[in-house]
Each structure stands twice: as C-alpha cells, then as structure tokens.
C-alpha cells in the first residue's frame, strides 16, 4: 500500500511540534512562536510533496520571525495558535461537506469497512458536521479570549484538548450501540482507518 499523503506532513510537523514544546517549557517564547507557525504551515501546505511542505514551513517560520520583531509579536502569535488550529480543523472537516464531496468521516468509515453500509451514510455525515461545529465553537471562544472577553488562555486550551479527546472516545460506544452489527468500533480501529483513508487513490 502506498504511504498516506499525511505521512510527509507528520514527518515534518511532528519534530517541529516537539521543538515548539521544548522551547515553550524553556520559556523561549520567540522560538516557540516561530516553530508553532512552521508546524501549522506544514500541516496546512497545499501540496503533498515533502519538499513543498518543508518550503511552506520554512517560509512561514521566516515570516513569523520577522513579525515577532514587533513589540508583543511573540505573545500575539502564541495567543493566536489555538484560533488558527481550530479554524484549520474546522476547515479540514467542513470542506468535505460541500456538494459533490464525500464527508470526511464517511471516507474514514469506508476505508475501515471496505464498503460503506447505507445505514452509516447519514450518521457519518452528521458526525462530520458535529466535528466542524465543535471546532468552530472553540474558535469563537479563542476569539473572545484574544479580545480579553473570554476564558483565560490556559484553561481554554486544556478544555479544548480534553473535550476533543472525550468527543473522540465517547463517539465509539455510541456507534457500537447504534450499529451493533458492524463489529467493534474502537479508537485504535478509527486511527487505522484514518491512516488507510489517506493512502487511498482518491485522497484529497
């Protein structure tokens, strides 16, 4: 099987993310902001070629480094990271809901099941909508935080991560209860399906 199109993105963005965490823990906010922007650019690059993804990460990191020269630039970029991440994820799910496109979770289920059972089509489309709205809701909270009107950045980020994990994990027993004849649905099987779906010939 061909490598998933996600593979080169992860190969570039994961080391950058690790360096970002190390810089953040060390209190190097300037370096952390540059690395965070580069990692996001690697995941959002409009190409599947490793060289193009690396170039996007490099250009975005360089632009971030120039922006940080402004007073408060590093803090502003770091504060905008949750907003950028949630908007990127909302787009990743929501773009597949356009007419003529296959909803993202429908695609993942087709990769897992081999052939999509008809009873799952509506469910997976609604679930793709729910994930899109989930990330948009957190993006709205991030905007309020940036405006000084929302929750503090730390608790907001923790809530974002915890609720995302609970949503992901909690959907599996719901699916098993609604569709008991389709076999076990586990987080591990879902992650394998995502990996397989990204290697399919018609992966976007």
FENKALIN-V397010 format. One record per backbone hydrogen bond with DSSP energy under -1.0 kcal/mol. CO is the residue of the C=O (numbers start at 1). NH is the residue of the N-H. E is the energy in kcal/mol with one decimal. If there is no record, write none. Layout:
CO;NH;E, CO;NH;E
This chain:
4;7;-1.5, 6;10;-2.5, 7;11;-2.6, 8;12;-1.3, 9;13;-3.4, 10;14;-2.2, 12;16;-1.2, 13;17;-2.6, 14;18;-2.5, 15;19;-2.3, 16;20;-2.3, 17;21;-2.4, 18;22;-2.1, 19;23;-2.7, 20;24;-2.6, 21;25;-2.6, 22;26;-1.9, 23;28;-2.8, 24;27;-1.2, 27;29;-1.4, 28;32;-2.6, 29;33;-2.5, 30;34;-1.9, 31;35;-2.5, 32;36;-2.4, 33;37;-2.2, 34;38;-2.1, 35;39;-2.3, 36;40;-2.3, 37;41;-2.4, 38;42;-1.9, 39;43;-1.6, 40;44;-1.9, 41;45;-1.0, 45;47;-1.2, 49;53;-2.4, 50;54;-2.7, 51;55;-2.1, 52;56;-2.2, 53;57;-2.4, 54;58;-2.4, 55;59;-2.7, 56;60;-2.7, 57;61;-2.4, 58;62;-2.4, 59;63;-2.6, 60;64;-2.4, 61;65;-2.3, 62;66;-1.9, 63;67;-2.2, 64;68;-2.3, 67;70;-2.2, 70;73;-2.2, 72;76;-2.1, 73;77;-2.4, 74;78;-2.5, 75;79;-2.3, 76;80;-1.5, 80;84;-2.6, 81;85;-2.8, 82;86;-2.5, 83;87;-2.4, 84;88;-2.2, 85;89;-2.2, 86;90;-2.5, 87;91;-2.2, 88;92;-2.3, 89;93;-2.0, 90;94;-3.2, 91;95;-2.6, 93;96;-1.1, 94;97;-1.8, 98;101;-1.9, 103;107;-2.2, 104;108;-2.1, 105;109;-2.3, 106;110;-2.3, 107;111;-2.0, 108;112;-1.6, 109;113;-3.1, 110;114;-2.0, 117;120;-2.0, 118;121;-1.1, 120;124;-2.9, 121;125;-1.7, 122;126;-2.4, 123;127;-2.4, 124;128;-1.8, 125;129;-2.0, 126;130;-2.4, 127;131;-2.2, 128;132;-2.0, 129;133;-2.7, 130;134;-2.4, 131;135;-2.2, 132;136;-2.0, 133;137;-2.4, 134;138;-1.8, 135;139;-2.1, 136;140;-2.1, 137;141;-1.9, 138;142;-2.4, 139;143;-2.1, 140;144;-2.0, 141;145;-2.2, 142;146;-2.5, 143;147;-1.7, 144;149;-3.1, 144;150;-1.4, 145;148;-1.5, 152;156;-2.2, 153;157;-2.5, 154;158;-2.2, 155;159;-2.6, 156;160;-2.3, 157;161;-2.2, 158;162;-2.9, 159;163;-2.7, 160;164;-1.8, 161;165;-2.3, 162;166;-2.5, 163;167;-2.6, 164;168;-2.5, 165;169;-2.8, 166;170;-3.0, 167;171;-1.4, 170;174;-1.1, 171;175;-2.4, 172;176;-2.4, 173;177;-2.1, 174;178;-2.3, 175;179;-2.6, 179;182;-1.6, 186;190;-2.1, 187;191;-2.4, 188;192;-2.2, 189;193;-2.0, 190;194;-2.4, 191;195;-2.0, 192;196;-2.5, 193;197;-3.0, 194;198;-1.7, 196;199;-1.2, 198;5;-2.0, 200;203;-2.1
